[in-house]
Every structure is written in C-alpha cells, then in structure tokens.
Amino acid sequence: MFLQPPSGLNGIRAVLLDLSGVLYVGDRAIPGVAEALRRLQTAGYPLRYVTNTTRHSRARIVRELSSIGFTIPPEHLATAPAAIHTRLQAEGRRPLLLLNPDLAPEFEDMATDDPDVVVLGDMGEAFDYAHLNRAFRTLMQGAPLWVMGVNRYFREADGLSLDLGPFVRALEFAADVTAENFGKPDPRLFHTAVADLDLSPEEVLVVGDDVTSDVEGALDAGMAACLVQTGKYQPGDENLCGHPGAGLAGDLADVVDGLLDPACHPERERP
C-alpha cells in the first residue's frame, strides 16, 4: 500500500515506469516486481517505460531486461538517445558524440565531421580529460550542448555511482553555456513515452526512485507521480520534492497494491 497516496489516483488509467531502481538494481530484479507488473496488466493498465540510462542501446536494454524476467516491447521504451537522434535528424546537425560505445550503432547514420553540436551521454569508464576537453573546445566555438540526462548518481549492485549530471555541470561551468536536457526531468520525454496511448497527462501515474528526475519531472509534465524507496532512494528524499501531490511507497508492489485496492478509490472507473 501507499505510505502516501499520490494526488489524482482515482483517474489513473496507465502507468509509466522508470527502470533502474524500480524494476531492478544492478543485474537483479527487485523482488515482487515481475508479479506486480502482471497484476497491472491483468487489471487492464497499459504500461510504458522511460529511462535516462545511456550506457546501453535500447535493444540491449530490452535484451537485458528479458534476461531477468521482464518482457518489454522496444516501442514501449522511451529513451533520451532516441529523442536526441530525432532532433539531430530534424535539424541536420553534425554532432560531436561523447557516448558509451554501446550507443554508437544508434547514431551511425550521423555525419560527424566539423561538429556543430556536442552530444553528451554517460560514457562510464571512458570519461577522461581528453574527451571533456574536446567537448569544451567545441562549445567554446559556439556549439550548443545537448545532454541525455542530468542525474547526479544512480545505484549499481555494489553501491552508488556518479551519473552524467556532474560532467554536464563541469562543461556548463567551463564553457559558460546551459545544456539542453533531452532526458528526465524534461516533460517532453514523459509525453513521448505515452503518446501512443491517447490519454491526458493526468491519467498517467509515473513511478520512479529519483525525486527530481522522476517525481518532479512527472509533476511538471502534468502527470501523477509516486516515489519508491528502492534503487537510489535515500531516507528523506520525499521531503526534497518542490511540488505538492507526490506519492510515496515502499516499492512497486506496494504501488500496485494501492492502485488496485478499491478501498483507496471506490469511485474510480476501471480502464
């Protein structure tokens, strides 16, 4: 059950889920999550997924989710790399791609000579001075900075790890620029994730483990939101939310218990 139910619970007709920290941590599924997803689907709730993960391609993310028990159609997963690729194509840009090598196939159709935009993803162990300095020099020549997220950290199997955000902030400071973020908490990614459902934003519940990227991002997008105490959650995170109406639950199974319990919303029309 909810520790604190989100506002607008009665009108929820679909659920949008973050991946890391909600479905799994490291390479292990969080106990009870697979059954919780089955219960939602049986109850008629469409499920969509959104992630700021940029160390792996969408195809690899789907494969790895399948290996731990989650079957997700690729078209149901919204990612920041896909959003940036669409924008690059639309504007005919030539990017300086600073990405994890696993993402390279998703951008192999891009011309990269004489770059006019810096595209930054989570390079993981490949982050080094040479890469960041090349990005800095390109920015100083007038190129904008497009990034796939601004998260500070995430949880891996062995503990918390630096995410993309600290490197974004370093480049912004050095080059005196403001990055354009294509990942969460940008409302566009949330809207893209559920665009095929033909629902209004307030009919979608977003569940995530990051109070800024997931919860505040969802609320800014006009959606309901619930923070779960798994993944990167730290005690007291719920008090950091700058918007009213966010829910709180122990994990996704608790969210589903609350969402499906008629006592919590006896007047809600079933989807």
C-alpha positions as CSV (number, residue, x, y, z in Angstrom):
1,M,0.0,0.0,0.0
2,F,1.0,3.6,-0.4
3,L,2.8,5.3,2.5
4,Q,1.3,8.4,1.0
5,P,-1.1,8.2,-2.0
6,P,-0.4,10.4,-5.0
7,S,-2.9,13.1,-5.9
8,G,-5.3,12.2,-8.7
9,L,-5.2,8.4,-8.0
10,N,-8.9,7.9,-8.9
11,G,-8.3,9.0,-12.6
12,I,-5.2,6.9,-13.3
13,R,-5.6,4.8,-16.5
14,A,-1.9,3.9,-17.3
15,V,1.4,3.6,-15.6
16,L,4.8,4.9,-16.7
17,L,7.7,3.2,-15.1
18,D,11.4,4.2,-14.6
19,L,13.7,1.2,-15.0
20,S,16.8,1.2,-12.8
21,G,15.9,1.3,-9.1
22,V,12.2,0.5,-9.8
23,L,12.4,-2.8,-11.8
24,Y,15.9,-3.8,-10.9
25,V,19.2,-2.9,-9.2
26,G,22.4,-3.9,-11.0
27,D,21.6,-7.1,-12.8
28,R,18.9,-8.4,-10.3
29,A,15.2,-7.8,-10.4
30,I,13.7,-6.3,-7.3
31,P,11.6,-9.0,-5.5
32,G,7.9,-8.9,-6.3
33,V,8.2,-6.5,-9.2
34,A,7.5,-9.1,-12.0
35,E,4.3,-10.2,-10.3
36,A,3.3,-6.6,-9.7
37,L,3.6,-5.9,-13.5
38,R,1.5,-8.9,-14.3
39,R,-1.2,-7.7,-11.9
40,L,-1.3,-4.3,-13.5
41,Q,-1.6,-5.8,-17.0
42,T,-4.3,-8.2,-15.9
43,A,-6.2,-5.3,-14.4
44,G,-6.1,-3.6,-17.8
45,Y,-3.5,-0.9,-17.2
46,P,-1.2,-0.1,-20.2
47,L,2.4,0.0,-19.2
48,R,5.1,2.2,-20.7
49,Y,8.7,2.7,-19.7
50,V,11.1,5.6,-19.6
51,T,14.8,5.7,-18.7
52,N,17.8,8.1,-18.6
53,T,20.1,5.1,-19.0
54,T,22.6,6.0,-21.7
55,R,25.3,3.3,-21.2
56,H,23.4,0.8,-23.3
57,S,21.4,0.9,-26.5
58,R,17.6,0.4,-26.4
59,A,18.0,-3.0,-28.0
60,R,20.5,-4.1,-25.3
61,I,18.3,-2.7,-22.5
62,V,15.4,-4.8,-23.8
63,R,17.6,-7.9,-24.0
64,E,19.0,-7.5,-20.5
65,L,15.5,-6.9,-19.1
66,S,14.4,-10.1,-20.7
67,S,17.2,-12.0,-19.1
68,I,16.0,-11.0,-15.7
69,G,12.3,-11.7,-16.4
70,F,10.9,-8.6,-17.9
71,T,9.4,-8.7,-21.4
72,I,9.1,-5.1,-22.8
73,P,8.4,-4.3,-26.4
74,P,11.1,-1.9,-27.7
75,E,8.4,0.6,-28.8
76,H,7.2,0.9,-25.3
77,L,10.5,2.2,-24.0
78,A,11.3,5.9,-24.3
79,T,15.0,6.9,-24.1
80,A,16.9,10.1,-24.2
81,P,19.3,8.9,-27.0
82,A,16.3,8.3,-29.3
83,A,14.9,11.8,-28.6
84,I,18.3,13.4,-29.4
85,H,18.6,11.3,-32.6
86,T,15.2,12.5,-33.8
87,R,16.3,16.2,-33.1
88,L,19.6,15.7,-34.9
89,Q,17.9,14.4,-38.0
90,A,15.3,17.1,-38.0
91,E,17.9,19.9,-37.8
92,G,20.5,18.2,-40.0
93,R,23.1,18.6,-37.2
94,R,26.7,17.2,-37.2
95,P,27.3,16.0,-33.6
96,L,30.4,15.5,-31.6
97,L,29.3,12.3,-30.0
98,L,30.6,11.6,-26.5
99,L,28.8,8.4,-25.8
100,N,29.2,4.9,-24.4
101,P,30.4,2.7,-27.3
102,D,27.3,0.6,-27.0
103,L,25.2,3.5,-28.2
104,A,27.3,4.0,-31.4
105,P,25.0,1.9,-33.6
106,E,22.1,4.2,-32.8
107,F,24.0,7.2,-34.3
108,E,25.9,5.5,-37.2
109,D,23.8,7.4,-39.7
110,M,25.0,10.8,-38.4
111,A,27.6,12.9,-40.2
112,T,30.2,13.9,-37.5
113,D,32.8,15.9,-39.4
114,D,33.1,19.6,-38.4
115,P,30.7,19.1,-35.5
116,D,28.2,21.9,-34.7
117,V,26.7,20.4,-31.5
118,V,28.1,18.5,-28.6
119,V,26.0,15.4,-27.6
120,L,26.9,14.0,-24.2
121,G,25.8,10.7,-22.8
122,D,27.1,8.6,-19.9
123,M,30.5,7.3,-21.1
124,G,31.1,5.5,-17.8
125,E,34.8,4.5,-17.5
126,A,35.6,6.3,-20.8
127,F,35.1,9.7,-19.2
128,D,38.5,11.3,-19.2
129,Y,40.2,14.7,-19.6
130,A,40.8,14.3,-23.3
131,H,37.1,13.7,-24.1
132,L,35.8,16.5,-21.9
133,N,38.4,19.0,-23.2
134,R,37.5,18.2,-26.8
135,A,33.8,18.9,-25.8
136,F,34.9,22.1,-24.1
137,R,36.8,23.4,-27.1
138,T,33.8,22.7,-29.4
139,L,31.5,24.5,-27.1
140,M,33.8,27.5,-27.0
141,Q,33.5,27.7,-30.8
142,G,29.7,28.3,-30.4
143,A,28.3,24.8,-30.5
144,P,25.3,24.1,-28.1
145,L,25.4,21.3,-25.5
146,W,22.8,18.6,-25.8
147,V,22.7,16.0,-23.0
148,M,20.9,12.8,-22.2
149,G,20.3,13.5,-18.6
150,V,21.4,15.5,-15.6
151,N,21.1,12.8,-12.9
152,R,23.7,13.1,-10.1
153,Y,24.1,9.4,-9.3
154,F,22.5,6.0,-9.7
155,R,22.7,2.7,-7.8
156,E,24.6,-0.2,-9.1
157,A,24.9,-3.6,-7.5
158,D,28.0,-2.5,-5.4
159,G,26.7,0.9,-4.4
160,L,26.0,4.4,-5.7
161,S,27.9,5.6,-8.8
162,L,28.4,9.0,-10.5
163,D,25.9,9.6,-13.3
164,L,26.0,12.1,-16.2
165,G,25.0,15.2,-14.3
166,P,28.4,16.1,-12.7
167,F,30.1,16.1,-16.1
168,V,27.3,18.2,-17.6
169,R,27.7,20.8,-14.9
170,A,31.5,20.9,-15.4
171,L,31.1,21.7,-19.1
172,E,28.4,24.3,-18.4
173,F,30.7,26.0,-15.9
174,A,33.8,25.9,-18.0
175,A,32.2,27.0,-21.3
176,D,29.6,29.3,-19.7
177,V,26.8,27.5,-21.5
178,T,23.4,26.0,-20.5
179,A,22.8,22.4,-21.6
180,E,19.6,21.3,-23.2
181,N,18.5,18.2,-21.5
182,F,16.6,15.5,-23.5
183,G,16.2,13.1,-20.7
184,K,14.2,13.2,-17.5
185,P,13.0,15.5,-15.9
186,D,12.3,17.2,-19.3
187,P,8.5,16.9,-19.7
188,R,8.9,16.1,-23.4
189,L,10.3,12.6,-22.7
190,F,7.4,11.8,-20.4
191,H,4.9,12.9,-23.0
192,T,6.7,11.0,-25.8
193,A,6.6,7.8,-23.7
194,V,2.8,7.7,-23.5
195,A,2.0,9.5,-26.8
196,D,0.5,6.3,-28.4
197,L,-2.0,5.8,-25.5
198,D,-4.2,8.8,-26.4
199,L,-4.6,9.8,-22.7
200,S,-4.3,13.1,-21.0
201,P,-1.2,13.5,-18.8
202,E,-3.2,13.5,-15.5
203,E,-4.4,9.9,-16.4
204,V,-0.8,8.6,-16.2
205,L,1.0,7.6,-13.0
206,V,4.8,7.8,-13.1
207,V,6.7,5.6,-10.6
208,G,10.4,6.3,-10.0
209,D,13.2,6.2,-7.5
210,D,14.6,9.7,-8.2
211,V,12.7,12.6,-6.6
212,T,14.0,15.2,-9.1
213,S,14.2,13.3,-12.5
214,D,11.2,11.0,-11.9
215,V,8.8,12.7,-9.5
216,E,9.3,16.4,-10.1
217,G,9.7,15.7,-13.8
218,A,6.4,13.8,-13.9
219,L,4.5,16.5,-12.0
220,D,5.9,19.2,-14.3
221,A,4.6,17.1,-17.2
222,G,1.1,17.2,-15.6
223,M,1.2,13.5,-14.5
224,A,0.7,11.9,-11.2
225,A,3.9,10.6,-9.5
226,C,5.0,8.2,-6.8
227,L,8.4,7.8,-5.3
228,V,9.5,4.3,-4.3
229,Q,12.0,3.6,-1.6
230,T,14.2,1.3,-3.7
231,G,17.1,1.9,-6.0
232,K,18.8,5.3,-5.4
233,Y,16.2,6.4,-2.8
234,Q,17.8,7.9,0.3
235,P,15.8,8.5,3.6
236,G,14.1,11.9,3.5
237,D,14.2,12.2,-0.3
238,E,10.4,12.6,-0.3
239,N,10.9,15.9,1.7
240,L,13.0,17.3,-1.1
241,C,10.2,17.4,-3.7
242,G,9.3,21.0,-4.5
243,H,5.8,20.1,-5.8
244,P,2.7,19.0,-3.8
245,G,0.8,15.8,-4.6
246,A,3.6,13.2,-4.9
247,G,3.0,9.8,-3.5
248,L,5.4,7.5,-1.6
249,A,5.5,3.7,-1.5
250,G,8.0,1.1,-0.3
251,D,8.3,-0.5,-3.8
252,L,6.4,-1.1,-7.0
253,A,4.5,-4.0,-5.5
254,D,3.2,-1.6,-2.8
255,V,2.2,0.9,-5.5
256,V,0.2,-1.8,-7.3
257,D,-1.5,-2.9,-4.1
258,G,-2.7,0.7,-3.6
259,L,-3.6,1.3,-7.2
260,L,-5.8,-1.9,-7.3
261,D,-7.3,-1.6,-3.9
262,P,-11.0,-0.5,-4.3
263,A,-10.9,1.0,-0.8
264,C,-8.4,3.6,-1.9
265,H,-10.6,4.9,-4.8
266,P,-14.1,3.3,-4.7
267,E,-15.4,5.7,-7.3
268,R,-12.7,5.3,-10.0
269,E,-13.8,4.0,-13.3
270,R,-11.8,0.9,-14.4
271,P,-9.7,1.3,-17.6
